[in-house]
Amino acid sequence: MSEALPTKTAADGTTTALPQSALPGWSRELSEIYLSSGSSVFILHGNIHDLVPLPGASGRIESFLSLEDFLSHQLFGRRDSVIRYDRGSGISFQSDDPNRIRAMRQDFDRSLQAIDLVHGTDFAKTRPKDPRQVLELLDRYILHKLLETNEAKDARRKSVAIVIRYAEVIAPGVDAAWLSGEIGSNLIKLLNWANDPAIRQADITICLLCENLSELNRRLVENPFVSKIEIPLPNQQARTDFIEHLFAEDPSAGAAGPEEAKRLAAVSNGLTLVGVGQMIRRSLRVGKGFDSAYLKKAKKELIEKECYGLLEFIDPKFDLRMVIAQEAVRERLQEDAILIREGALDAVPMGYLLCGMLGTGKTFTATCFAGSIGIPAVVFKDIREKWVGSSERNMQKVLSVIRALGPVMVVVDEADAALGKRSSDGDSGTSGRLFAMVSSQMSNTEYRGRIIWVLLTARPDLLTVDLKRQGRCEVHIPLFPPQTDDERREMFLAMARKNKLDLAPESVPPLTGYLSGADIESLVIQATRLAAVRGLATPTPEIISEAVARFVSPNYSLQKELQELVAIRECTDLRFLPERFRPYLTDPEKSAELEHRIQELTLLVD
């Protein structure tokens, strides 16, 4: 077993040990596990296509390498043989020193020649790329290294590192029915390496690179002798180091210094280092310099692209002053917004559940809340795909970006359908796995106040209890249509401001009936249309009255009643309810009546 894994390779090919404290956290974790003989097979997943900072002897960052080069030339820089393999390129040998590469190739060829001699093959000449054949050759090579001693080096067994790229292609996460052929053989070979105590005690390390764990076979991922090492998105210090390095190399950056680098690092949270470089170079190329608005726009586009369109950024244009709701609702959200801005994160909930009938402004309230806090908000898009494993891959990618973005508000619309459920009948277990991934992240108190979950649904009764329990979504806020004429007038004026209309309160006629926020906004749009048709810039009181008289709200009475009643039942603070609804939670007879009516409506609607 090597005394130390991390090294720095100099220009003359010599290697020296790097200070552990200067290395990325994931590489220190890998080293510690390896040196304890805990594992010889590692799965590196997450941000594997990014750059890795390389510290110098002083501990300061000197350069940035791809992950494969960092592993091959630095982390395993002292190994006698460093082999890289992927299905497209086949086997290659890695070192900064051509003489060492030649020695590695000759050593490997001797093993191939021995195999050819015994089995009558010509692998030494043809160099196969097929995974089944390559894994068999690597297995024989490992066996030779376990048995071989090198007298010139005090009988020390030769040390070997094998880096396998795109491991999901070699041992994909497929059903057991697919394991009878090549995939099964590949999987067994990898499991044998992990389970072999002789390999764990030897100087042999196998690194499997895979962006998403869900794409690898679960037997491999869950093997106790396989260590999973997540490579996270870069933190602010890593981004600062990279930007300073970029400034030093790019003359177009001008006289930008450390303070500018820190500001840009704060703006670029959630991006890979490659993405940070793209964002800054793009800004410089189009002559925008380091304009914050342009950089944020570029960052938004890069993250949405990296997440395959699964996350959509919302730019809040309003704050809670625009929300028309129970005074206690606005008061609670305003107080929490102040706590988050002041950094009192231990005092804020992990998440919120906003529920209510269609058109009560759940999405609008959530974005106004984000606007009051002053943080970005993102919306989950459709995570599910018909291909087994794709949904889990999507979710892993989205969650890793969200963790790096914090502080951020995560809005999940139609949460009852979007986030899966504990049971997984008929979908190959996808719903159960998605549920586990999201619920685990939602309950991780390390991110309290940094990731604010806001689940939106008109049917909270369909949302699995484990997602909305205390410790995940702790504050349940029911939203209702305006209850009085004054509230409806206030809502009409708020919707007019939202649509850039300046109306006097006296120009709004009495609004009667059970109108939702969406109904009232539709009235504003219809009044604006009538005014435009008649050549007016702003609706007159007469036009508004005409629009009100003509408007008929679509009638979904049973569905709306059910949505309103389940929202009442979901409430976690009596003050959030209008006075007339509070007995449903305080009076046992009224509570029983509520439950009975919900059951009746559920049978009729569902």
C-alpha positions, -999 to 999 in steps of 0.1 A, spaced: 0 0 0 14 34 -10 24 58 18 5 86 1 -17 89 -30 -17 126 -39 13 138 -58 25 166 -80 43 157 -113 70 182 -122 82 190 -157 111 166 -155 87 137 -146 96 136 -109 67 134 -84 64 149 -49 36 146 -23 10 173 -23 -3 188 10 -35 170 19 -52 202 31 -48 218 -4 -66 190 -22 -103 188 -31 -123 172 -3 -134 143 -25 -98 133 -33 -89 134 5 -119 111 11 -108 87 -16 -72 87 -2 -84 80 33 -106 51 23 -79 36 1 -52 38 27 -74 21 52 -78 -8 28 -116 -2 29 -120 -3 -8 -101 -8 -40 -131 1 -63 -144 36 -63 -173 52 -82 -167 88 -89 -200 105 -97 -215 140 -100 -195 168 -115 -170 145 -133 -167 166 -165 -154 197 -148 -119 210 -141 -101 201 -109 -78 227 -91 -42 216 -87 -23 231 -58 14 237 -58 38 228 -30 28 260 -11 -9 250 -12 -19 277 -36 -38 268 -68 -14 268 -98 -35 251 -126 -67 233 -134 -69 198 -150 -97 176 -162 -107 149 -137 -91 121 -158 -58 140 -160 -59 148 -123 -64 111 -114 -38 98 -139 -11 124 -135 -15 136 -100 -35 115 -76 -19 83 -91 13 100 -102 35 75 -84 18 44 -97 39 20 -118 11 16 -142 -19 40 -148 -44 26 -173 -74 45 -188 -102 28 -206 -134 37 -223 -154 18 -249 -147 43 -277 -110 48 -272 -99 15 -258 -69 11 -234 -44 39 -230 -15 45 -206 -12 78 -187 18 98 -176 35 131 -183 67 112 -190 69 94 -224 95 69 -210 70 59 -183 43 54 -208 66 32 -228 74 11 -197 37 8 -188 29 -4 -223 57 -29 -224 47 -43 -190 11 -46 -201 21 -62 -234 41 -89 -216 8 -99 -199 -10 -99 -232 16 -120 -248 14 -146 -220 -24 -147 -225 -20 -150 -263 5 -179 -258 -19 -198 -236 -52 -191 -254 -40 -188 -290 -53 -152 -293 -36 -121 -307 -46 -94 -282 -11 -80 -280 -14 -69 -316 -51 -61 -320 -57 -43 -287 -95 -50 -283 -119 -23 -273 -149 -45 -265 -156 -42 -227 -160 -80 -221 -126 -87 -236 -109 -57 -221 -122 -65 -186 -109 -100 -190 -75 -87 -200 -74 -63 -171 -84 -91 -148 -55 -112 -159 -32 -82 -157 -43 -76 -121 -37 -112 -113 -2 -110 -127 5 -80 -105 -8 -97 -74 16 -126 -80 46 -108 -94 74 -93 -73 99 -68 -85 133 -77 -70 148 -44 -82 124 -26 -59 128 -46 -27 103 -72 -38 75 -46 -39 45 -55 -60 39 -31 -88 12 -5 -81 -16 -2 -106 -44 24 -111 -72 18 -136 -96 46 -146 -127 34 -165 -147 62 -181 -184 60 -189 -188 31 -166 -226 32 -171 -220 19 -206 -202 -12 -192 -225 -20 -163 -257 -2 -169 -287 -2 -145 -308 -27 -162 -332 -54 -150 -320 -89 -141 -333 -102 -174 -305 -84 -192 -277 -99 -171 -274 -132 -189 -250 -119 -216 -222 -94 -219 -236 -69 -193 -238 -97 -167 -202 -108 -174 -190 -72 -171 -209 -67 -138 -195 -99 -123 -159 -89 -132 -163 -55 -115 -179 -71 -84 -151 -97 -82 -126 -69 -81 -145 -51 -54 -149 -83 -33 -114 -96 -36 -95 -90 -3 -62 -96 -21 -69 -66 -44 -79 -44 -14 -47 -52 3 -25 -46 -28 -15 -13 -44 -44 -15 -70 -71 11 -74 -100 10 -98 -120 42 -104 -153 40 -123 -164 74 -137 -202 79 -140 -221 112 -139 -252 97 -123 -253 68 -99 -288 58 -112 -273 49 -145 -250 22 -130 -262 -12 -120 -275 -12 -84 -257 -44 -75 -225 -25 -81 -236 8 -65 -248 -9 -33 -219 -33 -29 -203 -27 6 -168 -29 -9 -175 -3 -35 -170 33 -23 -191 61 -38 -173 94 -40 -194 124 -51 -176 152 -68 -197 183 -60 -201 215 -80 -174 240 -71 -179 261 -40 -173 299 -39 -136 296 -30 -129 272 -59 -147 296 -82 -127 325 -69 -94 307 -74 -105 297 -110 -115 333 -119 -83 347 -105 -64 321 -127 -86 331 -157 -78 368 -151 -40 361 -150 -42 342 -183 -66 364 -203 -54 400 -212 -90 410 -221 -99 409 -184 -79 441 -180 -70 452 -144 -97 430 -127 -84 420 -93 -92 398 -63 -123 418 -53 -138 415 -88 -130 378 -87 -149 374 -54 -179 393 -68 -180 371 -99 -176 340 -78 -207 350 -58 -227 356 -90 -217 323 -106 -229 299 -79 -244 267 -93 -221 267 -123 -193 243 -131 -158 258 -135 -162 252 -173 -195 271 -171 -179 300 -151 -152 303 -178 -178 303 -206 -199 329 -188 -169 353 -182 -154 348 -217 -188 353 -233 -193 386 -214 -159 399 -224 -163 389 -260 -196 408 -265 -182 438 -247 -204 436 -216 -174 436 -192 -185 423 -159 -221 436 -159 -241 418 -132 -273 417 -152 -257 402 -182 -237 377 -162 -269 366 -144 -286 361 -177 -257 341 -191 -256 320 -159 -293 313 -161 -289 300 -197 -259 279 -188 -276 262 -159 -309 256 -177 -288 240 -205 -267 219 -181 -299 206 -165 -314 196 -199 -342 222 -194 -354 205 -162 -349 237 -141 -364 270 -151 -354 302 -134 -380 327 -122 -370 363 -120 -394 377 -93 -407 411 -104 -429 417 -73 -427 412 -36 -452 403 -9 -468 437 -10 -485 425 -41 -501 395 -24 -537 397 -14 -543 371 12 -552 367 49 -532 392 69 -516 364 90 -503 348 58 -486 379 46 -473 386 81 -458 351 84 -441 352 50 -428 388 56 -413 377 90 -396 347 75 -382 368 46 -366 391 72 -352 362 92 -336 347 60 -322 381 49 -307 386 84 -291 351 84 -313 336 112 -316 304 93 -321 281 123 -354 299 129 -370 293 94 -388 263 81 -374 238 57 -403 243 34 -439 255 27 -470 239 13 -492 264 -5 -526 249 -13 -560 261 -24 -584 259 -53 -574 267 -88 -567 304 -94 -559 315 -58 -524 327 -67 -502 299 -53 -474 304 -79 -477 342 -77 -474 341 -39 -444 319 -40 -425 341 -65 -435 373 -45 -420 355 -14 -388 350 -33 -388 386 -44 -392 398 -7 -363 376 3 -342 387 -26 -330 353 -38 -334 334 -71 -363 310 -76 -363 279 -98 -392 258 -109 -390 220 -113 -399 210 -148 -411 175 -158 -385 152 -143 -401 119 -154 -391 101 -186 -403 69 -201 -369 53 -201 -360 35 -169 -333 53 -150 -337 86 -169 -360 101 -143 -335 93 -115 -306 107 -135 -326 139 -141 -334 143 -104 -298 137 -94 -286 164 -117 -313 189 -106 -306 183 -69 -269 187 -73 -274 221 -90 -299 232 -64 -275 224 -36 -248 245 -53 -272 274 -60 -283 281 -25 -297 303 -12 -325 295 -36 -363 289 -35 -374 257 -52 -410 259 -65 -426 226 -73 -459 231 -91 -485 203 -91 -464 187 -64 -488 158 -59 -480 146 -95 -444 159 -98 -426 143 -69 -436 107 -70 -448 85 -42 -435 59 -18 -453 31 -37 -441 23 -73 -466 0 -89 -462 -4 -126 -433 20 -131 -403 -2 -124 -398 15 -90 -392 49 -105 -418 67 -82 -403 52 -51 -368 61 -60 -377 97 -69 -396 100 -37 -366 88 -17 -342 113 -34 -364 143 -29 -375 135 6 -339 129 17 -329 163 4 -359 181 18 -351 168 53 -314 176 52 -312 203 79 -277 213 66 -296 233 39 -321 249 62 -326 285 50 -304 278 20 -328 257 0 -364 267 6 -389 242 -7 -423 256 -18 -448 229 -29 -478 240 -48 -509 219 -52 -547 222 -54 -550 187 -40 -528 183 -9 -547 152 0 -530 135 -30 -495 145 -18 -478 118 1 -477 125 38 -439 119 41 -433 150 18 -455 174 37 -447 163 73 -430 185 99 -393 186 92 -399 188 54 -428 212 46 -435 226 80 -458 255 72 -490 247 54 -507 278 40 -542 275 25 -550 303 0 -586 314 -7 -604 337 -31 -611 372 -18 -638 369 8 -653 405 8 -661 432 -17 -632 453 -3 -608 423 -8 -620 418 -43 -615 455 -51 -580 453 -36 -573 422 -57 -585 440 -88 -562 469 -82 -533 446 -75 -539 427 -107 -541 461 -126 -507 471 -111 -493 437 -121 -504 444 -157 -491 479 -156 -524 497 -154 -528 527 -131 -564 526 -119 -581 547 -92 -599 527 -65 -632 545 -72 -631 533 -109 -636 497 -98 -673 488 -94 -685 464 -67 -674 429 -75 -698 402 -61 -697 365 -62 -670 339 -55 -642 352 -78 -608 338 -76 -576 358 -82 -573 342 -117 -609 353 -124 -602 389 -113 -570 390 -134 -591 378 -164 -615 407 -157 -586 431 -158 -574 417 -191 -609 418 -206 -614 454 -195 -580 463 -211 -590 446 -243 -623 464 -245 -605 497 -239 -579 489 -267 -607 480 -291 -623 514 -285 -590 532 -289 -584 539 -252 -551 534 -233 -568 527 -200 -602 512 -191 -628 537 -179 -651 529 -150 -679 522 -176 -657 497 -195 -647 480 -163 -684 477 -153 -692 463 -187 -664 437 -185 -677 427 -150 -713 424 -162 -702 402 -192 -679 379 -173 -689 343 -164 -665 322 -144 -662 286 -156 -682 264 -133 -663 235 -117 -682 236 -85 -675 201 -71 -638 202 -79 -634 237 -64 -653 228 -33 -631 197 -28 -600 217 -33 -611 243 -8 -620 218 19 -588 198 17 -569 231 19 -588 240 51 -579 205 65 -542 210 56 -538 243 75 -511 244 102 -521 278 117 -556 289 125 -548 325 117 -543 315 81 -580 307 78 -609 332 73 -630 333 105 -659 313 89 -636 283 82 -619 281 116 -646 260 133 -638 232 109 -605 227 128 -617 237 163 -651 221 166 -652 183 167 -686 182 150 -676 205 123 -643 185 118 -663 153 113 -686 172 89 -656 183 69 -641 148 67 -675 134 56 -679 160 29 -644 155 16 -650 118 13 -682 124 -6 -666 148 -30 -636 125 -35 -659 97 -47 -677 121 -70 -647 139 -85 -620 111 -86 
